[in-house]
Amino acid sequence: MTAGRNALGALRLPTGVSAVVPTLPLSLLDFVGIEHGESAHSAIAGAVGIAQAVEDAGYRRYWVSEHHNMRSLACSAPEILIAHVAAQTGRIRVGAAGIMLPNHAAFKVAETFRTLVAMYPGRIDLALGRAPGTDPLSAHVLRRGLRVDPAAEFPTQVAELLAFLGDGFPEDHPYAPLVAAPVVDERPEIFLLGSSGYGPAFAAVNGLRAVFAHHMSPEIAVEVLRDYRRRFTPRLEGDTPYSAMSVLSFASEDQDAVVEFEAAWTLTMQNLRRGVREPLRPEQVTELARSAQFRTGPRDESRMVVGEPKAVAERLLELKAAAEVDEIVVVTPSLDRARRTGSLVALAEAWRRAA
């Protein structure tokens, strides 16, 4: 994991903190889902509405993912979505979770996020991933047909990005004369994404913030995040570890809504395994949710936290303490945006009472 230490110099944590003290250690990861029959325009407008709702509820961050070749999602250009959402909110931090760095040139990512910081100082986050966020053919196109090994090249890509964002290059480095414009004093808050042991370990040895996808790998989430804190190596005096964990969650007093959320996630995973990238039809979800087999069958309780708001908040607080993370990032994909919003607001209210 020490491969991140290379000729570009030591990787360091970003300096500075958010200009606004957040109310809750809760954040949201949004896939910007397109509901069946609606336009991408409506989906993006809906995402703005959700961002405004969670800002009012006291969430710390609103993040969008990067996915490609998906008719059911509108998040292929997270940088543009960040600018759009930040323009229509006032306090909440807005960012990408993440930018899939192998799909991009580090120089361009630095320019884009410096521009965002210049537009919205104190509010921009940049979480980095090494997965393609898409299928192999799309990844081939995004990378211009180049054969790349993300596992081998990712440390150098991260080091280049941080150098362009302000760390600087050694004087004899060929990129030393370059300036990622516009030049700003601030950098986005930078995180490393992970769904295996690699991401948190890389973040720890390089003094970076870590986010782990519990919703993808719940069986190892707690241990790898605890290990991140044990292994954290500060780059500057006073640097401390900072971590977050994304958890698939839905909170509602309506048991039918809870079951339909579970059913929608089940169908989404089935579709992805089959290569189906279309929005779910509501009748499909209702049919599965009402079936006796689904209602009486086993639930993936290790992967998702669902139920009444009080129970969901208490379970998320337990996970937060067990993993020793600073915040929980809620993942609430659903084909009913009103239900999603209601869940997120209810969770914030229950969190305040339970914390």
WONOR-V216633 format. One record per residue. N is the residue number from 1. D_CENTER is the distance of its C-alpha to the mean C-alpha in whole Angstrom. Layout:
[[N:D_CENTER] [N:D_CENTER]]
//
This chain:
[[1:22] [2:24] [3:24] [4:22] [5:25] [6:27] [7:29] [8:27] [9:27] [10:25] [11:21] [12:21] [13:18] [14:18] [15:21] [16:21] [17:19] [18:18] [19:21] [20:20] [21:20] [22:18] [23:19] [24:17] [25:15] [26:12] [27:9] [28:8] [29:5] [30:8] [31:9] [32:12] [33:14] [34:18] [35:20] [36:24] [37:26] [38:24] [39:24] [40:21] [41:22] [42:22] [43:18] [44:17] [45:20] [46:18] [47:15] [48:16] [49:18] [50:15] [51:14] [52:18] [53:18] [54:15] [55:16] [56:20] [57:19] [58:18] [59:14] [60:13] [61:10] [62:9] [63:6] [64:6] [65:6] [66:9] [67:12] [68:15] [69:19] [70:18] [71:20] [72:18] [73:15] [74:15] [75:12] [76:14] [77:14] [78:11] [79:13] [80:16] [81:14] [82:12] [83:16] [84:17] [85:15] [86:16] [87:20] [88:20] [89:18] [90:20] [91:18] [92:15] [93:12] [94:11] [95:8] [96:6] [97:3] [98:5] [99:9] [100:11] [101:14] [102:16] [103:17] [104:17] [105:20] [106:19] [107:21] [108:20] [109:17] [110:18] [111:21] [112:18] [113:16] [114:19] [115:20] [116:17] [117:18] [118:22] [119:21] [120:19] [121:20] [122:18] [123:15] [124:13] [125:10] [126:9] [127:7] [128:9] [129:9] [130:13] [131:13] [132:14] [133:12] [134:15] [135:19] [136:21] [137:23] [138:20] [139:19] [140:23] [141:23] [142:20] [143:22] [144:25] [145:27] [146:26] [147:26] [148:23] [149:23] [150:19] [151:20] [152:23] [153:22] [154:18] [155:20] [156:22] [157:19] [158:17] [159:20] [160:22] [161:19] [162:19] [163:23] [164:22] [165:20] [166:23] [167:24] [168:27] [169:28] [170:32] [171:35] [172:36] [173:32] [174:33] [175:30] [176:31] [177:33] [178:30] [179:28] [180:24] [181:25] [182:25] [183:26] [184:24] [185:25] [186:21] [187:18] [188:14] [189:13] [190:12] [191:9] [192:10] [193:7] [194:10] [195:11] [196:15] [197:17] [198:16] [199:13] [200:14] [201:18] [202:17] [203:15] [204:18] [205:21] [206:20] [207:19] [208:15] [209:13] [210:11] [211:8] [212:9] [213:8] [214:11] [215:11] [216:12] [217:14] [218:16] [219:19] [220:18] [221:15] [222:17] [223:20] [224:17] [225:16] [226:19] [227:20] [228:18] [229:20] [230:23] [231:22] [232:21] [233:23] [234:23] [235:24] [236:26] [237:28] [238:26] [239:22] [240:21] [241:18] [242:15] [243:12] [244:10] [245:9] [246:7] [247:10] [248:12] [249:14] [250:17] [251:20] [252:23] [253:27] [254:27] [255:27] [256:28] [257:24] [258:23] [259:25] [260:24] [261:20] [262:21] [263:23] [264:20] [265:18] [266:21] [267:22] [268:18] [269:18] [270:22] [271:21] [272:19] [273:21] [274:24] [275:22] [276:23] [277:20] [278:22] [279:21] [280:22] [281:26] [282:26] [283:29] [284:28] [285:25] [286:28] [287:31] [288:29] [289:28] [290:31] [291:33] [292:34] [293:33] [294:29] [295:30] [296:32] [297:30] [298:28] [299:24] [300:21] [301:21] [302:20] [303:16] [304:16] [305:17] [306:20] [307:23] [308:24] [309:22] [310:24] [311:24] [312:20] [313:20] [314:22] [315:20] [316:17] [317:19] [318:21] [319:18] [320:16] [321:20] [322:20] [323:17] [324:18] [325:15] [326:15] [327:12] [328:11] [329:8] [330:9] [331:9] [332:12] [333:13] [334:16] [335:19] [336:21] [337:19] [338:21] [339:21] [340:17] [341:18] [342:21] [343:18] [344:16] [345:19] [346:21] [347:18] [348:18] [349:22] [350:23] [351:20] [352:23] [353:26] [354:25] [355:23]]
//
